[in-house]
Amino acid sequence: MVDTRELYQRIILDHNRNPRNFRKTGTPTYCAEGNNPLCGDRVSVHLKVDDDVIENARFEARGCAISLASASMMTEMIKGKSEAEARDLFERFQALVTGETVEDEFGLGSLSALSGVKDFPTRIKCATLAWYAMAAALDGPQDNVKTE
């Protein structure tokens, strides 16, 4: 039987090695950049939104495995969602990685693989960086998003 931690590690490593949606979108509706000065992670999120629905989500990034895996999983999860649903997903994800809720309480699927970062406070910023950039993109033009 496969240990849950081992399965989660495989999911994170797979998204790190083979990130989904790792490129710019042709003509994004919204974009935002995020920076984690503590560890050097950087991410740029590109969203194509039509009639309040996220039709496409892509990213460019350099950083640790947690940061890249989280961005990859995020782009998969928010496609086809309304802006409000994407923001709600971010809130539920943040509750998971900060330990405010238990795994799968909100049906986060593969995002549950990142639940272990709650035990490493500095890694929470790595896991949430792309999410903050996504929320900032939806909020409109602004300066670079930082985790500090």
Residue frames relative to the residue before (quaternion, step in Angstrom):
aa qw qx qy qz dx dy dz
M 1.0000 0.0000 0.0000 0.0000 0.00 0.00 0.00
V 0.4263 -0.7168 0.4985 0.2364 3.57 -0.96 0.92
D 0.4351 -0.6782 0.5385 0.2465 3.54 -0.93 1.00
T 0.5519 -0.6302 0.4323 0.3338 3.60 -0.95 0.88
R 0.6388 0.5271 -0.3319 0.4516 3.59 0.96 -0.83
E 0.6469 0.5129 -0.3154 0.4679 3.57 1.01 -0.81
L 0.6371 0.5169 -0.3204 0.4736 3.59 0.99 -0.83
Y 0.6599 0.5069 -0.3047 0.4635 3.58 0.91 -0.92
Q 0.6387 0.5204 -0.3283 0.4620 3.57 0.98 -0.81
R 0.6350 0.5298 -0.3252 0.4587 3.59 1.00 -0.80
I 0.6449 0.5201 -0.3193 0.4601 3.60 0.96 -0.87
I 0.6674 0.4977 -0.2999 0.4658 3.59 0.88 -0.94
L 0.6774 0.4861 -0.2970 0.4654 3.58 0.87 -0.91
D 0.6318 0.5294 -0.3377 0.4544 3.60 1.01 -0.74
H 0.6899 0.4597 -0.2843 0.4815 3.60 0.88 -0.90
N 0.6207 0.5242 -0.3470 0.4686 3.60 1.12 -0.53
R 0.7251 0.4381 -0.2457 0.4711 3.59 0.85 -0.96
N 0.7908 0.1591 -0.0523 0.5887 3.57 1.10 -0.78
P 0.0298 -0.8439 0.5353 0.0191 3.59 0.57 1.08
R 0.3697 -0.7099 0.5598 0.2143 3.52 -1.01 0.91
N 0.8481 0.1688 -0.1318 0.4847 3.56 -1.16 0.69
F 0.3646 0.7452 -0.4704 0.3008 3.59 1.16 0.64
R 0.6097 0.4732 -0.4110 0.4852 3.55 0.25 1.35
K 0.5876 -0.5547 0.4433 0.3880 3.55 -1.28 0.26
T 0.3780 -0.6626 0.5834 0.2787 3.52 -1.23 0.48
G 0.6843 -0.5305 0.3098 0.3928 3.60 -1.07 0.71
T 0.7900 -0.1000 0.1120 0.5944 3.57 0.54 -1.14
P 0.1460 -0.8304 0.5322 0.0764 3.57 0.13 1.24
T 0.4777 -0.6353 0.5294 0.2964 3.52 -1.23 0.58
Y 0.7979 0.0608 0.0171 0.5995 3.54 1.02 -0.93
C 0.0138 -0.7715 0.6360 0.0025 3.55 -1.17 0.69
A 0.0808 0.7646 -0.6393 0.0160 3.54 -1.25 0.47
E 0.2709 -0.7455 0.5884 0.1571 3.51 -1.22 0.60
G 0.1408 -0.7814 0.6040 0.0686 3.51 -1.12 0.75
N 0.0989 -0.7877 0.6080 0.0132 3.53 -1.15 0.71
N 0.1356 -0.7510 0.6411 0.0807 3.53 -0.96 0.92
P 0.2380 -0.8240 0.4954 0.1375 3.60 0.00 1.27
L 0.5523 0.6299 -0.3880 0.3843 3.59 1.18 -0.44
C 0.8295 0.1410 -0.0592 0.5371 3.58 0.91 -0.87
G 0.5713 -0.6405 0.3625 0.3633 3.60 1.25 -0.05
D 0.4029 0.7006 -0.4954 0.3184 3.61 1.21 0.15
R 0.0167 -0.7696 0.6383 -0.0077 3.56 -1.08 0.83
V 0.0225 0.7988 -0.5997 0.0408 3.56 -0.99 0.84
S 0.1290 -0.7447 0.6507 0.0741 3.52 -1.18 0.70
V 0.1422 -0.8027 0.5779 0.0393 3.57 -0.66 1.16
H 0.1086 -0.7901 0.6032 0.0097 3.56 -0.91 1.03
L 0.0456 -0.8202 0.5698 -0.0246 3.56 -0.64 1.15
K 0.1727 -0.7284 0.6539 0.1101 3.53 -1.08 0.82
V 0.0051 -0.8150 0.5752 -0.0699 3.56 -0.45 1.28
D 0.0176 0.7801 -0.6246 0.0316 3.54 -0.96 0.93
D 0.8464 -0.0483 -0.0146 0.5302 3.54 -0.79 1.09
D 0.7114 -0.4912 0.2250 0.4495 3.56 0.92 1.09
V 0.6302 0.4972 -0.3525 0.4811 3.63 1.20 0.25
I 0.3832 -0.7052 0.5510 0.2286 3.56 -0.92 0.97
E 0.1974 -0.8173 0.5362 0.0751 3.54 -0.25 1.31
N 0.8011 0.0106 0.0197 0.5981 3.55 1.08 -0.72
A 0.0357 -0.7734 0.6329 -0.0049 3.54 -1.08 0.78
R 0.0683 0.7869 -0.6064 0.0912 3.52 -0.80 1.08
F 0.1217 -0.7949 0.5901 0.0711 3.53 -1.25 0.27
E 0.1691 -0.6962 0.6803 0.1543 3.46 -1.43 0.30
A 0.1115 0.8166 -0.5551 0.1121 3.58 -0.90 0.81
R 0.0519 -0.7086 0.6937 0.1178 3.44 -1.45 0.17
G 0.3870 0.7090 -0.5136 0.2894 3.50 -0.87 0.94
C 0.7498 -0.3927 0.2983 0.4412 3.50 -1.33 -0.31
A 0.7086 -0.4619 0.3321 0.4174 3.56 -1.33 0.25
I 0.6365 0.5275 -0.3346 0.4524 3.61 0.97 -0.79
S 0.6701 0.5086 -0.2948 0.4531 3.57 0.87 -0.94
L 0.6946 0.4668 -0.2758 0.4729 3.59 0.84 -0.95
A 0.6544 0.5076 -0.3184 0.4612 3.59 0.93 -0.85
S 0.6526 0.5159 -0.3180 0.4548 3.57 0.94 -0.85
A 0.6543 0.5048 -0.3091 0.4707 3.60 0.94 -0.87
S 0.6451 0.5239 -0.3130 0.4597 3.57 0.98 -0.86
M 0.6872 0.4690 -0.2809 0.4784 3.58 0.86 -0.95
M 0.6182 0.5564 -0.3430 0.4365 3.57 1.02 -0.80
T 0.6794 0.4940 -0.3108 0.4447 3.59 0.81 -0.97
E 0.6308 0.5204 -0.3342 0.4685 3.58 1.07 -0.66
M 0.7105 0.4976 -0.2574 0.4259 3.56 0.91 -0.96
I 0.7411 0.4411 -0.2556 0.4369 3.61 0.94 -0.75
K 0.4877 0.6517 -0.4474 0.3703 3.62 1.19 -0.24
G 0.8103 0.2382 -0.2053 0.4944 3.53 -0.92 1.00
K 0.5967 0.5568 -0.3595 0.4525 3.56 1.30 -0.08
S 0.5065 -0.5909 0.5145 0.3599 3.55 -1.25 0.40
E 0.6664 -0.4772 0.3699 0.4375 3.56 -1.26 0.26
A 0.6536 0.5130 -0.3143 0.4591 3.59 0.95 -0.85
E 0.6495 0.5076 -0.3189 0.4677 3.60 0.97 -0.79
A 0.6407 0.5154 -0.3260 0.4665 3.61 1.01 -0.79
R 0.6531 0.4964 -0.3159 0.4766 3.60 0.97 -0.80
D 0.6384 0.5199 -0.3212 0.4679 3.59 1.02 -0.79
L 0.6272 0.5290 -0.3265 0.4693 3.57 1.02 -0.81
F 0.6218 0.5341 -0.3275 0.4700 3.59 1.04 -0.80
E 0.6633 0.5033 -0.3107 0.4585 3.60 0.87 -0.89
R 0.6683 0.4881 -0.3007 0.4740 3.58 0.96 -0.85
F 0.6365 0.5204 -0.3223 0.4693 3.58 1.03 -0.81
Q 0.6552 0.5117 -0.3115 0.4603 3.57 0.91 -0.90
A 0.6286 0.5222 -0.3343 0.4695 3.60 1.00 -0.75
L 0.6423 0.5286 -0.3176 0.4551 3.58 1.04 -0.77
V 0.7553 0.4115 -0.2330 0.4538 3.59 0.72 -1.04
T 0.6697 0.4520 -0.3134 0.4989 3.60 1.19 -0.24
G 0.5297 -0.6677 0.3856 0.3534 3.58 1.29 0.00
E 0.4255 0.7138 -0.4574 0.3167 3.59 1.25 0.28
T 0.7758 0.1683 -0.0953 0.6006 3.57 1.24 -0.34
V 0.5017 -0.6422 0.4830 0.3203 3.56 -1.24 0.28
E 0.6781 -0.4890 0.3650 0.4097 3.54 -1.26 0.46
D 0.8667 0.1404 -0.1273 0.4615 3.50 -1.20 0.75
E 0.3669 0.7199 -0.5133 0.2893 3.60 1.18 0.18
F 0.7779 0.2881 -0.1459 0.5391 3.54 1.07 -0.75
G 0.4961 -0.6861 0.4215 0.3248 3.60 1.20 0.30
L 0.2157 0.8221 -0.4984 0.1708 3.57 0.82 0.97
G 0.4054 -0.7519 0.4549 0.2516 3.59 1.22 0.13
S 0.8549 -0.0859 0.0767 0.5058 3.57 -0.94 -0.93
L 0.5343 0.6213 -0.4162 0.3940 3.61 1.17 -0.36
S 0.5384 0.6291 -0.3959 0.3969 3.58 1.20 -0.42
A 0.5204 0.6425 -0.4041 0.3912 3.58 1.23 -0.40
L 0.7008 0.4597 -0.2617 0.4787 3.58 1.15 -0.56
S 0.3930 0.7538 -0.4588 0.2585 3.60 1.25 0.05
G 0.5993 0.6077 -0.3486 0.3873 3.58 1.12 -0.59
V 0.5537 0.6222 -0.4101 0.3717 3.61 1.14 -0.38
K 0.4992 0.6611 -0.4282 0.3611 3.61 1.21 -0.33
D 0.6615 0.5036 -0.2970 0.4697 3.58 1.19 -0.51
F 0.7303 0.3171 -0.1886 0.5749 3.58 1.33 -0.12
P 0.2912 -0.8286 0.4462 0.1719 3.60 0.26 1.26
T 0.6617 0.4956 -0.3378 0.4499 3.62 0.92 -0.68
R 0.6386 0.5335 -0.3210 0.4522 3.61 1.16 -0.53
I 0.5081 0.6370 -0.4256 0.3937 3.60 1.20 -0.38
K 0.6459 0.5229 -0.3143 0.4589 3.57 1.01 -0.82
C 0.6162 0.5327 -0.3411 0.4692 3.58 1.07 -0.67
A 0.7001 0.4874 -0.2652 0.4494 3.56 0.91 -0.96
T 0.7606 0.3960 -0.2114 0.4690 3.60 1.01 -0.71
L 0.4257 0.7381 -0.4561 0.2570 3.63 1.19 -0.23
A 0.6918 0.4666 -0.2909 0.4680 3.61 0.75 -0.98
W 0.6299 0.5439 -0.3286 0.4465 3.57 1.07 -0.72
Y 0.6432 0.4974 -0.3191 0.4870 3.57 1.01 -0.78
A 0.6384 0.5147 -0.3251 0.4710 3.58 1.03 -0.75
M 0.6248 0.5302 -0.3358 0.4646 3.60 1.02 -0.77
A 0.6673 0.4910 -0.2987 0.4737 3.59 0.90 -0.92
A 0.6453 0.5141 -0.3150 0.4691 3.58 1.00 -0.81
A 0.6187 0.5348 -0.3466 0.4595 3.60 1.01 -0.75
L 0.6772 0.4849 -0.2919 0.4703 3.57 0.93 -0.87
D 0.6401 0.5340 -0.3198 0.4504 3.59 1.15 -0.59
G 0.5701 -0.5985 0.3831 0.4123 3.59 1.19 -0.42
P 0.7695 -0.3928 0.2413 0.4420 3.56 -1.33 0.16
Q 0.2196 0.7462 -0.6065 0.1646 3.52 -1.04 0.92
D 0.6801 -0.4687 0.3588 0.4347 3.53 -1.31 0.03
N 0.7320 -0.4050 0.3402 0.4294 3.49 -1.40 0.15
V 0.3739 -0.7200 0.5416 0.2201 3.59 -0.86 0.97
K 0.0948 -0.7939 0.5996 0.0349 3.57 -0.94 0.91
T 0.4730 -0.6720 0.4931 0.2855 3.54 -1.20 0.53
E 0.6186 0.5380 -0.3475 0.4552 3.59 1.23 -0.11
